[in-house]
């Protein structure tokens, strides 16, 4: 039996892994990665459920303002020695076994504003949940874009490092041939070997950074991989490009203060705190409700259970908590303090958003300057290496000049790629901090 279960479990695991592998895409673009994240990112899914949760709060709060229908019934047996009867009356079966059934409809008429405040508070909570969902979506979009750009950066850095290693490998082979021909000393060969050995660790680190960046994005977009697979085999297609987008700080600040969901959330929290005060103040106000019921019960002075009385009743109920030990006063004090805290949070959120926009705009300006500074550097470094190699082959240059030119070319290419990455990330950050990211509502 155990072996049979083990075989079934193994088959299920294999089939599960096969299903996961089948569903796993072989390659993804940026847009495809964003679509997957919006569809299955755990934080987005949790935010959706929170909206459903707050909708349930609205339904619950609204229930107090709607008619209430209740049904009740009772049956019991009482010891005849416990019956309080005149001496001339004997205990009856119905007195010893009383029963009754009743249905009642009641409607709350006045509650000091408590119910209305609770309904408005529930609706504000729901609106806050929707804004939270939009914030999570915007954060996820930014995270996916940054991770995707990081992968593109790491892929190009790996390419640059690989080209550098190949150039140094060719340089070593050329130097070895020249040494064999007696044109250069052994020192040149050793120097070329050292330069090649020094370039390989950078390539290894770049390859590992690329692996980790891929795994980070796969986790973010919630793609499951087979446990037997060491690293994801998904390739991410794209290229870091420079597409100039003019931005203005004043316009960005205006957009942020108008569109950022965090500021709208803080404003809703102030309104929610105000409703909490009204709810707390209702504690020392009267409550009035109307009711109507219809009931049936046995005839107490008979011995037949089928002997009954029935009828209806209408009326009103009123309660007023004249003194509650100052509990209401305490709740009102707490609610007012929370409102003041919410007001402080709103002001602080506004300042934080303005700071975020200024920081993002500063990064944008820096990225533009880096792009401008790197426009011709790679071409110049490439030409410098070509000339250094030509001089070295002609015997008028040194090996050190060639290695210096090679290092400069690698650095120039790396800086160019880094500048493109910084610009694309700066644009993504500006979209996020200004609230331009497309909003979604489930």
N, C-alpha and C positions, 0 to 999 in steps of 0.2 A: 504493500500500500504506500509506504514512504517513497519507494523508488518511482512508483507511478506518479505521485504528487510532484516529485522532483522533475520528472520528465515534462509534466504539464507546465510547471513553473518555468522551466527552461524554454519550452516552446513559446510560452506567452511572452517571456522576456525578449526572445529573438524576434518574434512578430512585432512587439512594441518598438524595438530598435529599428526594425525595417520600416515601420510606419513613420517613425520620426525622420529616418533618413530620406524616405520618399518625400515627405513634406518639406524637407529642408531645401531652400533654393541653392542653386550652384553659384549664382552671382546676384548682386544687388546694386542698384543705382542709389543716389541720394533720395530721390523721390520715393522709390520702392521701400527704402529703409524707413522713411517718415510714415508712409502708409501703414507699414507693419507695426510701427511703434504706436500709432494712434489706435490701432485695432487691438493690440494685445499687451501693451505695456502694463505691468501690474499696478503702478501708481494711478494710471488713468482709469483702469477698471475699478479700483477702490474708490476713486472720486465719483464715478458713476453710481456706485452703490450708496455712497453717502447722500446723493441727491434723492435716491429712492427712500432712504431712511428719513430724510427731512420731510418728504411728502407724507410719510406715515405720521409724522408729528403734527402736520397740518390737519390731517383727517381726525386725529385724536383730539386736538384742541377744538376743532369745529363741532365735535360731537356734543360738547356741553351746551351749545346754543340750539341744538335740535331737540325735538320731543323724545322723551324717554319712555319706553314701554317695558313694564316688568310684570311677570307672573309669579305668584307665590302660592304655596299650599302647605297644609299642616295636618298631621294626624297624630294623636297621642293616646295614651292610656294613663288614667290617674287613679290612685288608690282612693276607694270610697271613704276611707277615714279622713282623707284630706279635703273632702268636699264640705263646703260651708253652706248647709241647707237648713231651712226651718224644720222644727221637729215633726210637723205633720207631713212633710214630703219625704218620700223615699228616693234613694239614688236611682237614677235611670241609667240604661246602657249608654245612651248618648252623652250623658254627663261624664260618665267614666271614660268614654272613647270619643272625645270631641274631634271634629275635623272641619276644615274650611279651605276654600280656594278663592283666589282673587286675581284679577288683572287690573293694572293701573297705568294710566297715561299721565305724565307730568311734563310741564314746560317751564323752564327757567325764564322768568320775566325780567328780573333785575338782580345784578350781582356786584354792583358798585364799579362796573367797568372791567372786572377781572376777566371775564370770558372774551370780550372784544380785544382786550390787551393781549391775551394769550394767543388768539387767532392771528393778530397782526405780528406778534413776535415769531410765531411759527412760519408765517410767510417770509419774514425777513431772514429767518434761519435758512429757509429753502433758497432764497436769493443768494445768500452767502455761500451755500453749498455749490450753486451753479458757478459763481465767481471763482470758487476754489478749484472747481473742475477746469475752468478756462485757464487758471494760473498753472495748474499741473500740466495741461496740454502745452502751454507756452514754454514751460521749463523743459518738458520732454523734447519738444521740437529743437530748442537750443542745444540740449545735450546731444541729440542725434547729429545735428549739424556739426557741432564741435568735434565729436568722435569721428564722424566721417571725414572731416577735413584733416584730422590727426592721422587717419589711415593713409589718406592721399599724400600727406607730408612724409610719413614714414616710408611709403612705397618709393617715393622719388629720392629720399635720402639713401635708401638701400641701393637704388640704381646708380646714384652718384658715387657711393662707396665702392660698388662693384666696378664701375668704370675706372675709378682711381686705382684699385688693385690690379686691374688688367693693364693699365698704362705702366704701373710700376713693374709688373711682371714682364712686359715687353722691354722695359728699360733694363731690367736685370739680364734678360736674354741677350740684348744687344751689347751690354757691357761685358758679359761673359764671352761673347764672340770676339769682341775687341781685345779682351785679355788674352784669349787663346792665340790671337794673331800678334800679340806683343805690342799692341797699340796703347794699352793702359795698364797701370799697375794693379796688383791684387787688391789694394785698398779700395779702388773704385767698385770692384765686385762686392767686397764686404759691405761697403756703404749702400749699395743697391739692395743687398739682401736685408739689411737693417731697415731701410725705408719700406720695403715690402712687408716685413714682419710687423712694423709699427702700424701699417694701414689696416691690417686684418682685424685687430680687436674692434676698431670703429665699425667695420662692416658687421661683425658678429653682434655688437650691441644694437646696431640699427635693425638687423633682422629680428632680434628678440623684441625690440620696441614695437615692431610691426605686428608680431604675433600677439602681444598683449593688447594692442589697440584693437585688433580684430575681435578678440575675445570680449573686450569691454563693450563694443558695439553690439555684438551678438546677445550679450546679457541684457543690454538696454532695450532691445527690440523683442526680447523674450522668445528667442529661438532655441529650442531644446536640441541638444546634440546627443548622439549615442555615447554611452559611457565608455565604450571601447575606443572611441576616437580621441586621440591625444589633443589635437587642436582643430579648430574649425577649418573646413575646406572651402568656405564661402569666399569668393573674390568680390571686391568692391570696386565697381567701375566708375571712373570719373577722373577729372583733372583739375588741378588748382589753376584757376584763370583770374585774370584781372579785368573786371568789368566795372569801370568807374561809375560810381553813384554819388552825385553831389549831395551833401548833407549840411544843414545849418543848425547851429546849437539852439538858437531861440525857437525855431520850429520844432525841434526835437523835444525841448522842454515842454512846450505847449501841448504837443501830442501825448507825451507821457502823462501829464497831469489830467488829461481828458480821457485817455484810453486804458491806463494801467488798472488792472483788476484789483491789485493790492490796495490801491487808494479807495476804490469803490467798496471793497470789503470793509475797510476801516470806517468809512462813512456809514455803512449798514450796521456796524457794531455800535456806533453812537445811537442810532435810531432804536436798535434792539435794547440797549441799556435804558432808554427812555420808556419803552414799553414795560420793561421789568419794574420800573418805579411805579407805574400805574397799577400793575398787577399786585405789587406789595401794598400799595395804599388801599386797595379794596378790602384788606383784612379787617378794617374797623368800620366797614359800611354794611348796611343790612342786605340780606338776600331774600328775594321773594320768588315763589314759584306757584303755579296753578296745577291742580291735579283733578282727575276724575277716575273713579274705579267702579268696578262691578264685582260683587262677591257672592258666594253661596256657602252656606254652612248648615250643619245638621240642627234639628230641633232639639234643644237641650233637654226638654222635659218629656221626651218620648223614648220608647225602646226600639223604634224602627230606624235603622240607619238611613233609610230612604226618605224619612221625614226631614224636609229642608226648608230653610228660609233663604231668599236671595233678594238682591236689590242693588241700587247704585248710590254713589255718593260723589259730590263735587265739592271743591273747597280751595283754600289757599293756605300755603305754609310760609311763614316768615321767620327768619332767624337773624339775630343781631348779637354779635360778640361784643358786649359792652366793655369788658376788660379782659385782656388776654395776657396779662403780666408784662406788657410792653413788647411783646414779640413782634407785632406789626411795626412798631416804631424801629425796632432793630433791623427788620428786613428792609424797610424804606431807607434807612441810613446806609446799609450795605449797597443797595441798588444805586443810590445817588453817587456813592464813591466809585462804583463800577462805571457809571456814566462819565464821570470826570476822567477816569483812567482811559476810557475809550476815546475821549476827546484828545487827550495827550497822545495816544497812539496814532490818531489820525494826523495830527500835526507832525509827529515824528516820521510817519510813513511818507508824508509829502516831502520832507527834507531828505529822507533816504533816497527817494526816487530821483529827486533833483541831483543828488550826488552821484547816483548810478549813471544817469544820463551824461553828466559832465565827464565821468571817468571813461565811459564808453566812447564819447566823442573825442577825448584826448587820445585814446588808443587808435581811433579811426585816423586822426591826423598823423599820428606816428607811423601808422601803416602806409599812408600815402607817401610820406617822406622816404620810408624805406624802399617802396616800390620805385620812386623816382631815382633814389641813389643807386639802385642796382640795375638800371636800364642797360648800360653799356659795359658794366663791370665784367660780366661773363665773356663777352666778345673780346674785350681787351686781355683778359687772363688767358683765353684760348690762343689768341695771337701771340702773346708773350711766351707761352709754352712752345708753340711751333718754332718761334725764332730761337729760343734757348736750345731746343733739340738740334736745329739746323747748325747753330754755332758750335755745339758740342761735336757734331759729326764732322764739321769742317776743321776742328781742332783749335778754333779761336775762342771757344767757350769752355766753361768748367762744368763738372758734374753737379756741383752745388747749385749752379744757376738753374739747371734742369729741375732738380728736386724742389727748389724754391718756387719755380714757376708752376710745378705740378701741385704743390701745396696751396698756392694762391688760387689756382683754378678750382680745386676742390672746395676751398672756402667760399669762393665767389658763387659757385653753383649752390652750395648749401644755403648761403645768405639769400640768394634769389628765391629759392623754394620757401625758406622761412618767411620772407617778406610776403609772398603770395598767400601763405597760410595765415599770417597775422592779419592781412587785409580781409580775407574771407571770414575769419572769426570775428573781426571787428564789425563787419556788416551784420553778422548774425547777432552779435551782442546789441548793436543799435536797434535792430528789429525787436529784440526782446525788451529792452529797457524803455523803449518808446511805446510799447504796446501794439506795434504794427503786425505782430504775429497773428495769423488768421485765427479767429476765435471759433470754438466749437461748442455746441450745446447738445447734450444727448437727448 
